[in-house]
Amino acid sequence: MSTDRQAVSNQPAEPTARPLRTRAQLRLVFPFALVTLLWSTTWIVIRDQITLVPATWSLCYRFIAAAGAMWLWVLVTRQPWRLAPRGHPFVMVFSVIMFVMNFNFVYRAEAHVTSGVVAVAFALLVVPNAVLGRIFLGQHVTPRFALGATIGVAGVALLFVHEIATIGETGGNPLLGIAMTMIAVSSASIANVMQGSAAATRHPLSAMLVWGMTYGAIANGIVAFALYGPPVVDPRPGYLFGLLYLGIAASMLAFQFYFRLIRELGPARAGYVNVLVPVFAMIISSLVEGYRWTTYSVAGAVLAILGLVVALRARSPAR
């Protein structure tokens, strides 16, 4: 794997969605698969994180674990971790949008709607990513990519016909839950586009992540103390293991690969990970929770994967 400085130096001066050759497509299989697998399991774990402990304190602990693991990683592997003074304000803003706003609204939304509904909404992330990428990064949205994204989102809708029908079964306020989910999706999309911008690619990815997660832990801690007072801890082994999993695997590791995808592919095509997550989440649910596949869910999974193939093979028109 190339170093972060090499990755930055290889960035085009003017970002645009590029056609992917066969070798490049094969090289992207691993990061796509890894991020999809890790994020497909987070919905179940998050459910267990919002019982006794307030959501924002759980997030603070999650990003303490993520930042600690990231610092250990960059120091042991000698990855770049220093930011220029002008880089810190950018990373702070990025961190608040991604690691505070996005995650706080996701955690709170799951108290009002099922995790399946939240996953469906995040599958739509590919749409605002494409729109904002076109507006702020000048990346074209080709008809072929639009077709692939439409096929994928349609597949996710079929996959979650049952989950959509269960809105409100959590006993909370379903409209509030949907509103929170939409805010979370918007925050994630803004952060994705920031990560794909020239301002971000001037800095090594490892430095952005180690400082971003550090600022995320601090900001969540400040918000949690202001809202809920002193820290609350759940001593259950399941809760503590879940924190480590969410912090190290689903945050420190997954975001490294996901943001590399954004820098290489642009936010629209990288955001397609979120279309595949519900598919694999249901596969995992069928193994762990006895989820039963229907004609709709099988058709949805096929469409989501087909849409990925179409979207990633999209070529950009001449600018």
Short mmCIF file of the C-alpha atoms (twelve columns), coordinates in Angstrom:
data_MODEL
# 
_entry.id   MODEL 
# 
loop_
_atom_site.group_PDB 
_atom_site.id 
_atom_site.type_symbol 
_atom_site.label_atom_id 
_atom_site.label_alt_id 
_atom_site.label_comp_id 
_atom_site.label_asym_id 
_atom_site.label_seq_id 
_atom_site.Cartn_x 
_atom_site.Cartn_y 
_atom_site.Cartn_z 
_atom_site.pdbx_PDB_model_num 
ATOM 1   C CA . MET A 1   0.000   0.000   0.000   1 
ATOM 2   C CA . SER A 2   1.396   3.419   -0.885  1 
ATOM 3   C CA . THR A 3   2.110   5.940   1.813   1 
ATOM 4   C CA . ASP A 4   -0.248  8.820   2.530   1 
ATOM 5   C CA . ARG A 5   2.173   11.328  1.016   1 
ATOM 6   C CA . GLN A 6   2.266   9.310   -2.191  1 
ATOM 7   C CA . ALA A 7   -1.514  9.096   -2.187  1 
ATOM 8   C CA . VAL A 8   -1.741  12.866  -1.846  1 
ATOM 9   C CA . SER A 9   0.829   13.550  -4.546  1 
ATOM 10  C CA . ASN A 10  -1.026  11.292  -6.974  1 
ATOM 11  C CA . GLN A 11  -4.254  13.263  -6.650  1 
ATOM 12  C CA . PRO A 12  -5.416  15.028  -9.827  1 
ATOM 13  C CA . ALA A 13  -5.273  18.799  -9.720  1 
ATOM 14  C CA . GLU A 14  -8.914  18.924  -10.694 1 
ATOM 15  C CA . PRO A 15  -10.918 16.008  -9.304  1 
ATOM 16  C CA . THR A 16  -13.263 14.236  -11.656 1 
ATOM 17  C CA . ALA A 17  -14.752 10.769  -11.811 1 
ATOM 18  C CA . ARG A 18  -12.448 8.598   -13.909 1 
ATOM 19  C CA . PRO A 19  -13.204 5.388   -15.792 1 
ATOM 20  C CA . LEU A 20  -11.946 2.367   -13.887 1 
ATOM 21  C CA . ARG A 21  -9.849  -0.170  -15.723 1 
ATOM 22  C CA . THR A 22  -10.124 -3.855  -14.911 1 
ATOM 23  C CA . ARG A 23  -6.980  -3.844  -12.749 1 
ATOM 24  C CA . ALA A 24  -8.224  -0.842  -10.773 1 
ATOM 25  C CA . GLN A 25  -11.615 -2.506  -10.283 1 
ATOM 26  C CA . LEU A 26  -9.954  -5.641  -8.894  1 
ATOM 27  C CA . ARG A 27  -7.749  -3.562  -6.596  1 
ATOM 28  C CA . LEU A 28  -10.855 -1.912  -5.128  1 
ATOM 29  C CA . VAL A 29  -12.597 -5.194  -4.341  1 
ATOM 30  C CA . PHE A 30  -10.826 -5.640  -0.999  1 
ATOM 31  C CA . PRO A 31  -11.517 -2.172  0.483   1 
ATOM 32  C CA . PHE A 32  -15.113 -2.294  -0.763  1 
ATOM 33  C CA . ALA A 33  -15.612 -5.752  0.722   1 
ATOM 34  C CA . LEU A 34  -13.920 -4.939  4.035   1 
ATOM 35  C CA . VAL A 35  -15.797 -1.683  4.652   1 
ATOM 36  C CA . THR A 36  -19.076 -3.300  3.634   1 
ATOM 37  C CA . LEU A 37  -18.526 -6.254  5.963   1 
ATOM 38  C CA . LEU A 38  -17.542 -4.101  8.941   1 
ATOM 39  C CA . TRP A 39  -20.356 -1.577  8.547   1 
ATOM 40  C CA . SER A 40  -22.897 -4.337  7.905   1 
ATOM 41  C CA . THR A 41  -22.429 -5.480  11.496  1 
ATOM 42  C CA . THR A 42  -22.549 -2.107  13.226  1 
ATOM 43  C CA . TRP A 43  -26.348 -1.761  13.225  1 
ATOM 44  C CA . ILE A 44  -26.773 -4.701  15.601  1 
ATOM 45  C CA . VAL A 45  -23.957 -3.537  17.898  1 
ATOM 46  C CA . ILE A 46  -25.223 0.061   18.077  1 
ATOM 47  C CA . ARG A 47  -28.555 -1.203  19.400  1 
ATOM 48  C CA . ASP A 48  -26.760 -2.512  22.477  1 
ATOM 49  C CA . GLN A 49  -24.897 0.770   22.978  1 
ATOM 50  C CA . ILE A 50  -27.965 2.949   23.599  1 
ATOM 51  C CA . THR A 51  -29.581 1.208   26.569  1 
ATOM 52  C CA . LEU A 52  -28.100 2.298   29.907  1 
ATOM 53  C CA . VAL A 53  -25.455 4.734   28.625  1 
ATOM 54  C CA . PRO A 54  -26.524 7.997   26.916  1 
ATOM 55  C CA . ALA A 55  -25.770 7.864   23.196  1 
ATOM 56  C CA . THR A 56  -23.238 10.700  23.218  1 
ATOM 57  C CA . TRP A 57  -21.217 9.158   26.031  1 
ATOM 58  C CA . SER A 58  -21.136 5.882   24.081  1 
ATOM 59  C CA . LEU A 59  -19.871 7.847   21.093  1 
ATOM 60  C CA . CYS A 60  -17.235 9.562   23.213  1 
ATOM 61  C CA . TYR A 61  -15.953 6.163   24.389  1 
ATOM 62  C CA . ARG A 62  -16.101 4.812   20.829  1 
ATOM 63  C CA . PHE A 63  -13.888 7.568   19.477  1 
ATOM 64  C CA . ILE A 64  -11.518 7.398   22.432  1 
ATOM 65  C CA . ALA A 65  -10.954 3.785   21.393  1 
ATOM 66  C CA . ALA A 66  -10.728 4.753   17.708  1 
ATOM 67  C CA . ALA A 67  -8.308  7.634   18.336  1 
ATOM 68  C CA . GLY A 68  -6.144  5.524   20.664  1 
ATOM 69  C CA . ALA A 69  -5.911  2.735   18.103  1 
ATOM 70  C CA . MET A 70  -5.207  5.232   15.319  1 
ATOM 71  C CA . TRP A 71  -2.415  6.940   17.278  1 
ATOM 72  C CA . LEU A 72  -0.861  3.556   18.010  1 
ATOM 73  C CA . TRP A 73  -1.099  2.648   14.321  1 
ATOM 74  C CA . VAL A 74  0.527   5.801   12.965  1 
ATOM 75  C CA . LEU A 75  3.334   5.736   15.535  1 
ATOM 76  C CA . VAL A 76  4.155   2.048   15.089  1 
ATOM 77  C CA . THR A 77  3.971   2.158   11.281  1 
ATOM 78  C CA . ARG A 78  5.538   5.645   11.106  1 
ATOM 79  C CA . GLN A 79  2.686   7.041   9.077   1 
ATOM 80  C CA . PRO A 80  2.476   10.857  8.795   1 
ATOM 81  C CA . TRP A 81  0.541   12.352  11.704  1 
ATOM 82  C CA . ARG A 82  1.484   16.036  11.670  1 
ATOM 83  C CA . LEU A 83  -0.869  18.631  10.221  1 
ATOM 84  C CA . ALA A 84  0.048   22.098  9.056   1 
ATOM 85  C CA . PRO A 85  -1.461  24.778  11.346  1 
ATOM 86  C CA . ARG A 86  -4.066  25.635  8.687   1 
ATOM 87  C CA . GLY A 87  -5.079  21.985  8.549   1 
ATOM 88  C CA . HIS A 88  -6.377  21.784  12.120  1 
ATOM 89  C CA . PRO A 89  -9.410  24.097  11.661  1 
ATOM 90  C CA . PHE A 90  -10.432 22.118  8.569   1 
ATOM 91  C CA . VAL A 91  -10.111 18.795  10.406  1 
ATOM 92  C CA . MET A 92  -12.035 20.151  13.406  1 
ATOM 93  C CA . VAL A 93  -14.981 21.141  11.215  1 
ATOM 94  C CA . PHE A 94  -14.837 17.837  9.364   1 
ATOM 95  C CA . SER A 95  -14.693 15.940  12.672  1 
ATOM 96  C CA . VAL A 96  -17.711 17.712  14.156  1 
ATOM 97  C CA . ILE A 97  -19.798 17.073  11.039  1 
ATOM 98  C CA . MET A 98  -18.759 13.427  10.602  1 
ATOM 99  C CA . PHE A 99  -17.981 12.067  14.042  1 
ATOM 100 C CA . VAL A 100 -20.329 14.181  16.161  1 
ATOM 101 C CA . MET A 101 -23.402 15.252  14.168  1 
ATOM 102 C CA . ASN A 102 -23.632 12.210  11.901  1 
ATOM 103 C CA . PHE A 103 -23.158 9.603   14.616  1 
ATOM 104 C CA . ASN A 104 -25.238 11.324  17.294  1 
ATOM 105 C CA . PHE A 105 -28.246 11.482  15.004  1 
ATOM 106 C CA . VAL A 106 -27.758 7.864   13.896  1 
ATOM 107 C CA . TYR A 107 -27.630 6.602   17.480  1 
ATOM 108 C CA . ARG A 108 -30.671 8.633   18.466  1 
ATOM 109 C CA . ALA A 109 -32.643 7.644   15.374  1 
ATOM 110 C CA . GLU A 110 -32.341 3.963   16.289  1 
ATOM 111 C CA . ALA A 111 -34.321 4.662   19.458  1 
ATOM 112 C CA . HIS A 112 -37.308 5.592   17.274  1 
ATOM 113 C CA . VAL A 113 -37.078 3.448   14.131  1 
ATOM 114 C CA . THR A 114 -35.589 0.054   13.362  1 
ATOM 115 C CA . SER A 115 -31.967 -0.247  12.313  1 
ATOM 116 C CA . GLY A 116 -33.225 -1.536  8.961   1 
ATOM 117 C CA . VAL A 117 -34.967 1.758   8.252   1 
ATOM 118 C CA . VAL A 118 -31.789 3.678   9.134   1 
ATOM 119 C CA . ALA A 119 -29.788 1.425   6.805   1 
ATOM 120 C CA . VAL A 120 -32.271 2.044   3.976   1 
ATOM 121 C CA . ALA A 121 -31.892 5.790   4.432   1 
ATOM 122 C CA . PHE A 122 -28.092 5.564   4.397   1 
ATOM 123 C CA . ALA A 123 -28.265 3.633   1.143   1 
ATOM 124 C CA . LEU A 124 -29.544 6.913   -0.310  1 
ATOM 125 C CA . LEU A 125 -26.222 8.556   0.635   1 
ATOM 126 C CA . VAL A 126 -25.005 7.869   -2.885  1 
ATOM 127 C CA . VAL A 127 -27.470 10.496  -4.177  1 
ATOM 128 C CA . PRO A 128 -26.423 13.574  -2.110  1 
ATOM 129 C CA . ASN A 129 -22.795 12.474  -2.488  1 
ATOM 130 C CA . ALA A 130 -23.185 12.636  -6.269  1 
ATOM 131 C CA . VAL A 131 -25.039 15.953  -6.210  1 
ATOM 132 C CA . LEU A 132 -22.661 17.686  -3.794  1 
ATOM 133 C CA . GLY A 133 -19.670 16.191  -5.584  1 
ATOM 134 C CA . ARG A 134 -20.920 17.724  -8.823  1 
ATOM 135 C CA . ILE A 135 -21.554 21.132  -7.236  1 
ATOM 136 C CA . PHE A 136 -18.412 21.491  -5.110  1 
ATOM 137 C CA . LEU A 137 -15.870 19.169  -6.739  1 
ATOM 138 C CA . GLY A 138 -16.908 19.435  -10.372 1 
ATOM 139 C CA . GLN A 139 -17.346 15.669  -10.676 1 
ATOM 140 C CA . HIS A 140 -19.733 14.635  -13.431 1 
ATOM 141 C CA . VAL A 141 -22.715 12.406  -12.767 1 
ATOM 142 C CA . THR A 142 -22.938 10.296  -15.903 1 
ATOM 143 C CA . PRO A 143 -26.144 8.627   -17.118 1 
ATOM 144 C CA . ARG A 144 -24.541 5.237   -16.538 1 
ATOM 145 C CA . PHE A 145 -23.665 6.040   -12.947 1 
ATOM 146 C CA . ALA A 146 -27.162 7.441   -12.357 1 
ATOM 147 C CA . LEU A 147 -28.618 4.229   -13.780 1 
ATOM 148 C CA . GLY A 148 -26.434 2.083   -11.525 1 
ATOM 149 C CA . ALA A 149 -27.312 4.130   -8.453  1 
ATOM 150 C CA . THR A 150 -31.021 3.920   -9.288  1 
ATOM 151 C CA . ILE A 151 -30.827 0.147   -9.708  1 
ATOM 152 C CA . GLY A 152 -28.975 -0.189  -6.411  1 
ATOM 153 C CA . VAL A 153 -31.332 1.991   -4.405  1 
ATOM 154 C CA . ALA A 154 -34.324 0.178   -5.911  1 
ATOM 155 C CA . GLY A 155 -32.733 -3.076  -4.808  1 
ATOM 156 C CA . VAL A 156 -32.314 -1.841  -1.246  1 
ATOM 157 C CA . ALA A 157 -35.946 -0.702  -1.182  1 
ATOM 158 C CA . LEU A 158 -37.029 -4.225  -2.160  1 
ATOM 159 C CA . LEU A 159 -34.671 -5.752  0.392   1 
ATOM 160 C CA . PHE A 160 -36.260 -3.759  3.201   1 
ATOM 161 C CA . VAL A 161 -39.937 -3.939  2.290   1 
ATOM 162 C CA . HIS A 162 -40.598 -5.526  5.670   1 
ATOM 163 C CA . GLU A 163 -38.403 -3.088  7.619   1 
ATOM 164 C CA . ILE A 164 -40.082 -0.085  6.024   1 
ATOM 165 C CA . ALA A 165 -43.424 -1.566  7.058   1 
ATOM 166 C CA . THR A 166 -42.223 -1.827  10.673  1 
ATOM 167 C CA . ILE A 167 -41.652 1.913   11.154  1 
ATOM 168 C CA . GLY A 168 -42.791 2.822   14.640  1 
ATOM 169 C CA . GLU A 169 -42.478 -0.665  16.142  1 
ATOM 170 C CA . THR A 170 -39.638 0.482   18.412  1 
ATOM 171 C CA . GLY A 171 -42.162 2.405   20.484  1 
ATOM 172 C CA . GLY A 172 -40.596 5.773   19.761  1 
ATOM 173 C CA . ASN A 173 -41.586 8.649   17.515  1 
ATOM 174 C CA . PRO A 174 -41.166 7.400   13.912  1 
ATOM 175 C CA . LEU A 175 -41.310 10.855  12.313  1 
ATOM 176 C CA . LEU A 176 -38.626 12.119  14.685  1 
ATOM 177 C CA . GLY A 177 -36.533 9.046   13.940  1 
ATOM 178 C CA . ILE A 178 -36.792 9.584   10.182  1 
ATOM 179 C CA . ALA A 179 -35.923 13.286  10.570  1 
ATOM 180 C CA . MET A 180 -32.860 12.410  12.651  1 
ATOM 181 C CA . THR A 181 -31.800 9.856   10.067  1 
ATOM 182 C CA . MET A 182 -32.052 12.425  7.271   1 
ATOM 183 C CA . ILE A 183 -29.890 14.870  9.258   1 
ATOM 184 C CA . ALA A 184 -27.346 12.098  9.791   1 
ATOM 185 C CA . VAL A 185 -27.303 11.259  6.070   1 
ATOM 186 C CA . SER A 186 -26.858 14.941  5.167   1 
ATOM 187 C CA . SER A 187 -23.998 15.316  7.653   1 
ATOM 188 C CA . ALA A 188 -22.254 12.204  6.358   1 
ATOM 189 C CA . SER A 189 -22.583 13.423  2.767   1 
ATOM 190 C CA . ILE A 190 -21.089 16.836  3.574   1 
ATOM 191 C CA . ALA A 191 -18.171 15.151  5.356   1 
ATOM 192 C CA . ASN A 192 -17.660 12.755  2.433   1 
ATOM 193 C CA . VAL A 193 -17.422 15.651  -0.016  1 
ATOM 194 C CA . MET A 194 -15.023 17.468  2.322   1 
ATOM 195 C CA . GLN A 195 -12.810 14.372  2.344   1 
ATOM 196 C CA . GLY A 196 -12.747 14.353  -1.446  1 
ATOM 197 C CA . SER A 197 -11.866 18.047  -1.758  1 
ATOM 198 C CA . ALA A 198 -8.500  19.546  -2.649  1 
ATOM 199 C CA . ALA A 199 -8.301  21.022  0.872   1 
ATOM 200 C CA . ALA A 200 -8.391  17.492  2.312   1 
ATOM 201 C CA . THR A 201 -6.020  15.860  -0.161  1 
ATOM 202 C CA . ARG A 202 -3.322  18.382  0.738   1 
ATOM 203 C CA . HIS A 203 -3.015  16.525  4.049   1 
ATOM 204 C CA . PRO A 204 -2.012  12.885  4.619   1 
ATOM 205 C CA . LEU A 205 -5.056  10.721  5.260   1 
ATOM 206 C CA . SER A 206 -3.476  9.213   8.374   1 
ATOM 207 C CA . ALA A 207 -2.982  12.676  9.883   1 
ATOM 208 C CA . MET A 208 -6.551  13.716  9.097   1 
ATOM 209 C CA . LEU A 209 -7.932  10.571  10.690  1 
ATOM 210 C CA . VAL A 210 -5.788  10.536  13.827  1 
ATOM 211 C CA . TRP A 211 -6.562  14.176  14.581  1 
ATOM 212 C CA . GLY A 212 -10.167 13.929  13.374  1 
ATOM 213 C CA . MET A 213 -10.944 11.028  15.694  1 
ATOM 214 C CA . THR A 214 -9.160  12.763  18.559  1 
ATOM 215 C CA . TYR A 215 -11.232 15.896  18.037  1 
ATOM 216 C CA . GLY A 216 -14.329 13.698  17.658  1 
ATOM 217 C CA . ALA A 217 -13.742 12.080  21.059  1 
ATOM 218 C CA . ILE A 218 -13.179 15.479  22.714  1 
ATOM 219 C CA . ALA A 219 -16.219 17.105  21.066  1 
ATOM 220 C CA . ASN A 220 -18.516 14.194  21.932  1 
ATOM 221 C CA . GLY A 221 -17.251 14.297  25.514  1 
ATOM 222 C CA . ILE A 222 -18.030 18.027  25.788  1 
ATOM 223 C CA . VAL A 223 -21.526 17.552  24.346  1 
ATOM 224 C CA . ALA A 224 -22.193 14.513  26.542  1 
ATOM 225 C CA . PHE A 225 -21.139 16.303  29.726  1 
ATOM 226 C CA . ALA A 226 -23.250 19.344  28.829  1 
ATOM 227 C CA . LEU A 227 -26.337 17.212  28.146  1 
ATOM 228 C CA . TYR A 228 -26.023 14.368  30.645  1 
ATOM 229 C CA . GLY A 229 -23.471 15.335  33.286  1 
ATOM 230 C CA . PRO A 230 -20.637 13.021  34.433  1 
ATOM 231 C CA . PRO A 231 -19.762 9.916   32.416  1 
ATOM 232 C CA . VAL A 232 -21.983 6.850   32.645  1 
ATOM 233 C CA . VAL A 233 -20.453 3.412   32.093  1 
ATOM 234 C CA . ASP A 234 -22.096 0.062   31.379  1 
ATOM 235 C CA . PRO A 235 -19.840 -2.628  32.904  1 
ATOM 236 C CA . ARG A 236 -21.323 -5.478  30.856  1 
ATOM 237 C CA . PRO A 237 -18.669 -7.370  28.824  1 
ATOM 238 C CA . GLY A 238 -20.967 -7.202  25.790  1 
ATOM 239 C CA . TYR A 239 -21.117 -3.418  25.958  1 
ATOM 240 C CA . LEU A 240 -17.355 -3.054  26.413  1 
ATOM 241 C CA . PHE A 241 -16.598 -5.478  23.585  1 
ATOM 242 C CA . GLY A 242 -19.063 -3.595  21.386  1 
ATOM 243 C CA . LEU A 243 -17.260 -0.325  22.116  1 
ATOM 244 C CA . LEU A 244 -13.921 -1.802  21.110  1 
ATOM 245 C CA . TYR A 245 -15.398 -3.298  17.959  1 
ATOM 246 C CA . LEU A 246 -17.104 -0.062  16.921  1 
ATOM 247 C CA . GLY A 247 -14.052 2.028   17.795  1 
ATOM 248 C CA . ILE A 248 -11.255 -0.090  16.347  1 
ATOM 249 C CA . ALA A 249 -12.770 -2.172  13.547  1 
ATOM 250 C CA . ALA A 250 -15.761 -0.106  12.396  1 
ATOM 251 C CA . SER A 251 -14.106 3.304   12.888  1 
ATOM 252 C CA . MET A 252 -10.292 3.272   12.910  1 
ATOM 253 C CA . LEU A 253 -9.922  0.539   10.296  1 
ATOM 254 C CA . ALA A 254 -13.028 1.045   8.150   1 
ATOM 255 C CA . PHE A 255 -12.691 4.811   7.763   1 
ATOM 256 C CA . GLN A 256 -9.105  4.471   6.537   1 
ATOM 257 C CA . PHE A 257 -10.260 2.321   3.639   1 
ATOM 258 C CA . TYR A 258 -13.472 4.258   3.026   1 
ATOM 259 C CA . PHE A 259 -11.779 7.649   2.819   1 
ATOM 260 C CA . ARG A 260 -9.148  6.205   0.512   1 
ATOM 261 C CA . LEU A 261 -11.995 5.111   -1.750  1 
ATOM 262 C CA . ILE A 262 -13.397 8.643   -1.640  1 
ATOM 263 C CA . ARG A 263 -10.045 10.168  -2.572  1 
ATOM 264 C CA . GLU A 264 -9.595  7.760   -5.458  1 
ATOM 265 C CA . LEU A 265 -13.144 7.357   -6.757  1 
ATOM 266 C CA . GLY A 266 -14.894 10.497  -5.555  1 
ATOM 267 C CA . PRO A 267 -17.710 10.609  -2.975  1 
ATOM 268 C CA . ALA A 268 -20.445 9.378   -5.336  1 
ATOM 269 C CA . ARG A 269 -18.949 6.026   -6.290  1 
ATOM 270 C CA . ALA A 270 -17.336 5.449   -2.889  1 
ATOM 271 C CA . GLY A 271 -20.725 6.148   -1.293  1 
ATOM 272 C CA . TYR A 272 -22.027 3.054   -3.043  1 
ATOM 273 C CA . VAL A 273 -20.661 1.095   -0.075  1 
ATOM 274 C CA . ASN A 274 -23.766 2.245   1.777   1 
ATOM 275 C CA . VAL A 275 -25.985 0.627   -0.853  1 
ATOM 276 C CA . LEU A 276 -24.308 -2.741  -0.286  1 
ATOM 277 C CA . VAL A 277 -24.287 -2.533  3.520   1 
ATOM 278 C CA . PRO A 278 -28.003 -3.415  3.926   1 
ATOM 279 C CA . VAL A 279 -27.556 -6.445  1.650   1 
ATOM 280 C CA . PHE A 280 -24.752 -7.875  3.757   1 
ATOM 281 C CA . ALA A 281 -26.474 -6.808  6.968   1 
ATOM 282 C CA . MET A 282 -29.384 -9.059  6.028   1 
ATOM 283 C CA . ILE A 283 -27.012 -11.912 5.163   1 
ATOM 284 C CA . ILE A 284 -25.461 -11.569 8.618   1 
ATOM 285 C CA . SER A 285 -28.916 -11.274 10.185  1 
ATOM 286 C CA . SER A 286 -29.979 -14.511 8.495   1 
ATOM 287 C CA . LEU A 287 -27.012 -16.275 10.115  1 
ATOM 288 C CA . VAL A 288 -27.274 -14.657 13.549  1 
ATOM 289 C CA . GLU A 289 -30.927 -13.732 13.984  1 
ATOM 290 C CA . GLY A 290 -32.709 -16.172 11.685  1 
ATOM 291 C CA . TYR A 291 -33.737 -13.590 9.064   1 
ATOM 292 C CA . ARG A 292 -35.759 -15.317 6.334   1 
ATOM 293 C CA . TRP A 293 -35.185 -14.297 2.736   1 
ATOM 294 C CA . THR A 294 -38.189 -13.603 0.539   1 
ATOM 295 C CA . THR A 295 -38.600 -13.097 -3.188  1 
ATOM 296 C CA . TYR A 296 -38.373 -9.338  -2.582  1 
ATOM 297 C CA . SER A 297 -35.182 -9.533  -0.544  1 
ATOM 298 C CA . VAL A 298 -33.416 -11.868 -2.988  1 
ATOM 299 C CA . ALA A 299 -34.387 -9.631  -5.914  1 
ATOM 300 C CA . GLY A 300 -33.225 -6.594  -3.940  1 
ATOM 301 C CA . ALA A 301 -29.820 -8.104  -3.217  1 
ATOM 302 C CA . VAL A 302 -29.318 -8.994  -6.881  1 
ATOM 303 C CA . LEU A 303 -30.307 -5.484  -7.988  1 
ATOM 304 C CA . ALA A 304 -28.009 -3.822  -5.431  1 
ATOM 305 C CA . ILE A 305 -24.991 -5.817  -6.635  1 
ATOM 306 C CA . LEU A 306 -25.923 -5.275  -10.284 1 
ATOM 307 C CA . GLY A 307 -26.199 -1.559  -9.642  1 
ATOM 308 C CA . LEU A 308 -22.697 -1.550  -8.127  1 
ATOM 309 C CA . VAL A 309 -21.232 -3.112  -11.262 1 
ATOM 310 C CA . VAL A 310 -22.978 -0.597  -13.514 1 
ATOM 311 C CA . ALA A 311 -22.088 2.420   -11.347 1 
ATOM 312 C CA . LEU A 312 -18.408 1.607   -10.939 1 
ATOM 313 C CA . ARG A 313 -17.971 1.013   -14.673 1 
ATOM 314 C CA . ALA A 314 -19.401 4.447   -15.505 1 
ATOM 315 C CA . ARG A 315 -17.183 6.672   -17.630 1 
ATOM 316 C CA . SER A 316 -17.032 10.426  -17.417 1 
ATOM 317 C CA . PRO A 317 -17.949 12.566  -20.399 1 
ATOM 318 C CA . ALA A 318 -15.367 15.080  -21.598 1 
ATOM 319 C CA . ARG A 319 -15.414 18.207  -19.510 1 
# 
